[in-house]
Amino acid sequence: MLLSTSTIRLKVPKGSNGVLVKNLYLSCDPYMRNRMKKLQGSYIEPFTSGSPISGYGVARVLDSGNPNFERGDLVWGRTRWEEYTLITAPESLSKIQHTDVPLSFYTGILGMPGLTAYAGFHEVCSPQQGEYVFVSAASGAVGQLVGQFAKLLGCFVVGSAGTKEKVDLLKNKLGFDEAFNYKEEPNLDLALKRYFPNGIDIYFDNVGGKTLDAALLNMRLHSRIAVCGMVSQYNLDQHESVHNLSCLITKRVRMEGFLVFDYYHLYPKLINTVLAYIKDGKIVYIEDIAEGLENGPMALVGLFTGRNIGKQVVAVAHE
């Protein structure tokens, strides 16, 4: 990734249906790693070499040729990693109606990661009160919300993370019942048996690999696995093998991958539910904000070494 400068006219071209925005916050998300290579059958196009990378962000409209947006509107949706962007397909943008929360929340809890957590847990996992829930990458943008949704439902929740600081955060601020540092566990199967002596009802998988393999050995009868991401595998030339898939048969486990795009119709429900949780102090959201577009590449790369604590955001401009 390279930083470059260029000049843009702060006006929508005559006859264009697009909108010109000033980017305020940009979202760093693990799926962006896979857009840096050509994957057969991918659900999203790869980045174009030599062009600004694209992703989710929060922006203010400076000029509009679209009847649905006007100058001054705050929006979130797909934009590009630059100070100003001409968005020619503004159908991907949503107006921000609630500004009594940090605008950066629309890159996380009130944006794509929030809907991912909400739909993945409530729709894919079909949770019930009192169930045993395991969340990997639990302090990340999605994991921290899944754990809190599960606690609000009355589940027993354990999260895994990669540092002592993150483990402490999960237990002391985010309300997880237990948490452990997977890097300090020589045998993940035994670690999960220690925290789930009666087995796991729901595993929300953000990492894949060895953690998924160990979780399979510890699933209960008729349990569920939601496959949200496989961040441990994205930088590998050859993905690690998963050896315990036979547990899906013997324990009648339902394992389902999902994409947030299939659940956009639930966004109004997410907003109504989560805004109330925030205002009532029932849920908190941890952000890790890198200041300045020039620090964006380092922030994005840091996702894959566990450098960030909470949702990684790049602040391009403050208002």
C-alpha positions as CSV (number, residue, x, y, z in Angstrom):
1,M,0.0,0.0,0.0
2,L,1.3,3.4,-1.0
3,L,0.2,6.9,-0.1
4,S,-0.2,9.4,-2.9
5,T,-1.5,12.9,-3.6
6,S,-3.7,14.2,-6.3
7,T,-6.2,17.0,-7.0
8,I,-10.0,16.7,-7.1
9,R,-12.6,19.3,-8.0
10,L,-15.0,19.5,-5.0
11,K,-18.0,19.5,-7.3
12,V,-20.1,16.6,-8.7
13,P,-19.8,16.6,-12.5
14,K,-22.8,18.0,-14.4
15,G,-25.3,15.3,-15.1
16,S,-23.9,12.9,-12.6
17,N,-26.1,10.9,-10.2
18,G,-23.2,10.7,-7.7
19,V,-22.3,12.4,-4.5
20,L,-19.0,14.0,-3.5
21,V,-18.1,13.3,0.2
22,K,-15.5,14.3,2.7
23,N,-14.4,11.1,4.4
24,L,-14.4,11.4,8.2
25,Y,-13.8,7.8,9.5
26,L,-12.6,4.7,7.6
27,S,-13.2,1.1,8.8
28,C,-10.4,-1.5,8.9
29,D,-11.9,-4.9,8.4
30,P,-10.3,-8.4,8.0
31,Y,-12.2,-9.2,4.8
32,M,-10.1,-6.5,3.1
33,R,-7.0,-8.8,3.2
34,N,-8.7,-11.1,0.7
35,R,-9.4,-8.3,-1.6
36,M,-5.6,-7.9,-2.1
37,K,-5.6,-11.2,-4.0
38,K,-7.7,-12.8,-6.6
39,L,-9.8,-15.6,-5.1
40,Q,-11.8,-18.0,-7.2
41,G,-15.5,-17.7,-6.3
42,S,-15.1,-14.7,-4.0
43,Y,-18.2,-12.7,-3.1
44,I,-16.4,-9.4,-3.6
45,E,-14.1,-7.9,-6.3
46,P,-10.4,-7.5,-5.6
47,F,-8.8,-4.1,-5.2
48,T,-7.5,-2.5,-8.3
49,S,-3.8,-2.0,-8.4
50,G,-2.8,1.7,-8.4
51,S,-6.2,2.9,-7.2
52,P,-7.4,3.8,-3.7
53,I,-8.6,0.9,-1.8
54,S,-12.3,0.9,-0.9
55,G,-14.2,0.0,2.3
56,Y,-16.8,1.1,4.7
57,G,-16.6,4.6,6.2
58,V,-18.4,7.6,7.5
59,A,-18.5,10.8,5.5
60,R,-20.2,14.2,5.0
61,V,-21.8,15.1,1.7
62,L,-20.2,18.2,0.1
63,D,-22.1,18.1,-3.2
64,S,-24.8,15.9,-4.7
65,G,-26.3,15.1,-8.0
66,N,-28.6,12.5,-6.4
67,P,-32.1,13.5,-5.2
68,N,-31.7,11.3,-2.1
69,F,-28.8,13.2,-0.7
70,E,-28.0,16.8,-0.2
71,R,-25.1,18.9,1.0
72,G,-24.4,18.5,4.7
73,D,-25.9,15.0,5.0
74,L,-23.9,12.6,7.2
75,V,-23.7,9.1,5.6
76,W,-22.1,5.7,6.1
77,G,-21.4,3.0,3.5
78,R,-18.9,2.1,0.9
79,T,-16.3,4.8,0.1
80,R,-12.5,4.9,-0.7
81,W,-9.4,5.5,1.4
82,E,-8.8,9.1,0.5
83,E,-9.8,12.5,1.9
84,Y,-12.5,13.2,-0.7
85,T,-14.4,10.7,-2.8
86,L,-16.8,11.0,-5.7
87,I,-19.2,8.1,-5.1
88,T,-20.9,7.3,-8.4
89,A,-23.1,4.5,-7.0
90,P,-24.6,6.2,-3.9
91,E,-27.1,3.3,-3.5
92,S,-24.5,1.8,-1.1
93,L,-24.8,4.8,1.3
94,S,-27.2,5.2,4.2
95,K,-28.1,8.5,5.9
96,I,-27.1,8.8,9.5
97,Q,-30.2,9.8,11.5
98,H,-28.8,9.5,15.0
99,T,-25.9,11.8,15.9
100,D,-26.1,11.5,19.7
101,V,-23.5,8.7,19.5
102,P,-19.9,9.0,18.2
103,L,-20.0,9.1,14.4
104,S,-17.2,6.5,14.4
105,F,-19.7,4.0,15.7
106,Y,-21.2,3.8,12.2
107,T,-18.0,2.0,11.2
108,G,-18.6,-0.6,13.9
109,I,-21.5,-1.2,16.3
110,L,-24.0,0.7,14.2
111,G,-22.5,-0.3,10.8
112,M,-21.4,-3.4,9.0
113,P,-19.7,-5.2,12.0
114,G,-22.7,-4.5,14.2
115,L,-25.1,-6.0,11.8
116,T,-22.7,-8.9,11.3
117,A,-22.7,-9.6,15.0
118,Y,-26.4,-9.1,15.4
119,A,-27.5,-11.3,12.5
120,G,-24.8,-13.9,13.0
121,F,-25.7,-14.4,16.6
122,H,-29.5,-14.0,16.6
123,E,-30.3,-15.4,13.2
124,V,-27.6,-17.9,12.4
125,C,-26.9,-19.3,15.9
126,S,-30.6,-19.4,17.0
127,P,-29.6,-18.8,20.7
128,Q,-31.5,-19.8,23.8
129,Q,-31.3,-18.5,27.3
130,G,-28.8,-20.4,29.4
131,E,-26.7,-21.8,26.6
132,Y,-22.9,-22.0,26.6
133,V,-21.3,-19.7,24.0
134,F,-17.7,-19.5,22.8
135,V,-16.5,-16.5,20.8
136,S,-13.0,-16.4,19.2
137,A,-11.3,-13.0,18.4
138,A,-13.6,-11.9,21.1
139,S,-12.2,-8.4,21.6
140,G,-12.5,-7.5,17.9
141,A,-15.1,-5.4,16.1
142,V,-17.6,-8.3,15.9
143,G,-16.6,-10.6,18.7
144,Q,-17.1,-8.0,21.5
145,L,-20.7,-7.5,20.4
146,V,-21.5,-11.2,20.0
147,G,-20.4,-11.8,23.6
148,Q,-22.5,-8.9,24.9
149,F,-25.6,-10.0,22.9
150,A,-25.2,-13.4,24.4
151,K,-24.9,-12.1,28.0
152,L,-28.0,-9.9,27.5
153,L,-29.8,-13.1,26.5
154,G,-28.7,-14.9,29.7
155,C,-26.0,-17.1,28.2
156,F,-22.7,-18.3,29.7
157,V,-20.0,-16.7,27.5
158,V,-16.3,-17.4,27.1
159,G,-14.0,-15.5,24.7
160,S,-10.5,-16.1,23.4
161,A,-8.0,-13.3,22.6
162,G,-4.3,-12.9,22.0
163,T,-3.0,-10.8,24.9
164,K,-3.5,-10.5,28.7
165,E,-4.8,-6.9,28.2
166,K,-7.6,-8.2,25.9
167,V,-8.5,-11.0,28.2
168,D,-8.8,-8.5,31.1
169,L,-10.9,-6.3,28.9
170,L,-13.3,-9.1,28.1
171,K,-13.8,-10.1,31.7
172,N,-13.8,-6.7,33.4
173,K,-15.4,-4.3,30.9
174,L,-17.3,-6.3,28.3
175,G,-18.9,-8.7,30.8
176,F,-17.7,-12.1,29.5
177,D,-17.9,-14.8,32.2
178,E,-14.5,-16.1,31.3
179,A,-11.7,-15.4,28.8
180,F,-8.3,-16.9,27.9
181,N,-5.2,-16.1,25.9
182,Y,-5.1,-18.7,23.2
183,K,-1.3,-18.1,22.7
184,E,-0.7,-19.3,26.2
185,E,-2.6,-22.6,25.7
186,P,-0.5,-25.4,24.4
187,N,-3.6,-27.6,23.9
188,L,-6.8,-25.7,22.8
189,D,-8.9,-28.8,23.2
190,L,-8.0,-29.1,26.9
191,A,-8.5,-25.3,27.3
192,L,-12.0,-25.5,26.0
193,K,-12.8,-28.5,28.2
194,R,-11.6,-26.5,31.2
195,Y,-14.0,-23.6,30.4
196,F,-16.8,-25.8,29.0
197,P,-16.8,-29.0,31.0
198,N,-20.4,-29.6,29.7
199,G,-19.6,-28.6,26.1
200,I,-20.4,-25.7,23.8
201,D,-23.9,-24.9,22.5
202,I,-22.8,-22.0,20.2
203,Y,-19.4,-21.3,18.7
204,F,-19.1,-18.0,16.9
205,D,-16.0,-18.5,14.7
206,N,-14.0,-15.5,13.6
207,V,-10.6,-17.2,13.2
208,G,-10.9,-20.7,11.7
209,G,-7.8,-23.0,11.8
210,K,-6.7,-24.7,15.1
211,T,-9.4,-23.0,17.2
212,L,-12.2,-24.3,15.0
213,D,-10.7,-27.8,15.1
214,A,-10.6,-27.7,18.9
215,A,-14.1,-26.3,19.1
216,L,-15.5,-29.1,17.0
217,L,-14.3,-31.6,19.6
218,N,-16.2,-29.8,22.3
219,M,-19.6,-29.1,20.7
220,R,-22.7,-30.4,22.4
221,L,-25.5,-32.4,20.7
222,H,-27.4,-30.2,18.3
223,S,-25.1,-27.3,18.8
224,R,-24.4,-24.5,16.2
225,I,-21.3,-23.0,14.7
226,A,-21.6,-19.6,12.9
227,V,-18.6,-19.2,10.6
228,C,-18.1,-15.4,10.3
229,G,-14.4,-15.2,9.4
230,M,-11.1,-17.0,9.3
231,V,-8.6,-14.3,10.1
232,S,-5.9,-16.8,11.2
233,Q,-5.8,-18.1,7.6
234,Y,-5.9,-14.9,5.5
235,N,-2.1,-14.5,5.4
236,L,-1.3,-18.1,4.7
237,D,-0.5,-19.4,1.2
238,Q,-2.0,-22.8,2.2
239,H,-4.9,-22.8,4.7
240,E,-4.6,-25.2,7.7
241,S,-6.5,-28.4,7.5
242,V,-9.5,-29.0,9.8
243,H,-9.4,-32.6,11.0
244,N,-12.5,-33.0,13.3
245,L,-15.3,-32.4,10.8
246,S,-16.8,-35.8,11.7
247,C,-18.0,-34.2,14.9
248,L,-20.6,-32.5,12.7
249,I,-22.2,-35.9,12.1
250,T,-21.8,-37.6,15.5
251,K,-23.0,-34.6,17.5
252,R,-25.5,-33.4,14.9
253,V,-23.9,-30.0,14.7
254,R,-25.2,-27.3,12.4
255,M,-22.3,-25.3,10.9
256,E,-23.2,-22.4,8.7
257,G,-21.2,-19.7,7.0
258,F,-22.9,-16.3,6.4
259,L,-22.4,-12.9,4.8
260,V,-23.8,-9.7,6.3
261,F,-25.2,-8.7,2.8
262,D,-27.9,-11.3,3.3
263,Y,-29.2,-9.5,6.4
264,Y,-29.3,-5.9,5.4
265,H,-33.1,-6.0,5.9
266,L,-32.5,-6.3,9.6
267,Y,-30.6,-3.0,9.9
268,P,-33.5,-1.0,11.2
269,K,-34.0,-3.6,13.9
270,L,-30.3,-3.4,14.8
271,I,-30.4,0.4,15.1
272,N,-33.5,0.4,17.3
273,T,-32.2,-2.4,19.5
274,V,-28.6,-1.3,19.9
275,L,-29.2,2.4,20.3
276,A,-31.5,1.6,23.3
277,Y,-28.8,-0.7,24.7
278,I,-26.2,2.1,24.4
279,K,-28.4,4.7,26.0
280,D,-29.3,2.3,28.9
281,G,-25.7,1.4,29.5
282,K,-26.3,-2.2,28.7
283,I,-23.7,-2.4,26.0
284,V,-20.3,-0.8,25.5
285,Y,-18.1,-0.6,22.4
286,I,-14.3,-0.5,22.4
287,E,-12.6,1.4,19.5
288,D,-8.9,1.7,18.5
289,I,-8.7,4.9,16.5
290,A,-5.6,5.6,14.3
291,E,-5.3,9.3,13.6
292,G,-4.7,10.4,10.0
293,L,-5.0,8.7,6.6
294,E,-1.2,8.3,6.6
295,N,-1.5,5.8,9.5
296,G,-4.2,3.8,7.7
297,P,-2.0,1.1,6.2
298,M,-0.3,0.3,9.5
299,A,-3.7,0.1,11.2
300,L,-5.0,-2.3,8.6
301,V,-2.0,-4.5,8.7
302,G,-2.1,-4.5,12.5
303,L,-5.4,-6.4,12.4
304,F,-3.5,-9.6,11.4
305,T,-1.0,-9.4,14.2
306,G,-3.6,-8.6,16.9
307,R,-2.2,-5.1,17.5
308,N,-5.6,-3.4,17.7
309,I,-7.8,-3.5,20.8
310,G,-11.4,-3.3,19.8
311,K,-12.7,-2.0,16.5
312,Q,-10.0,-0.5,14.3
313,V,-10.9,2.8,12.9
314,V,-8.9,5.4,10.9
315,A,-9.9,9.0,11.6
316,V,-9.4,11.1,8.5
317,A,-11.0,14.3,9.7
318,H,-12.8,15.4,12.9
319,E,-15.8,17.7,12.8
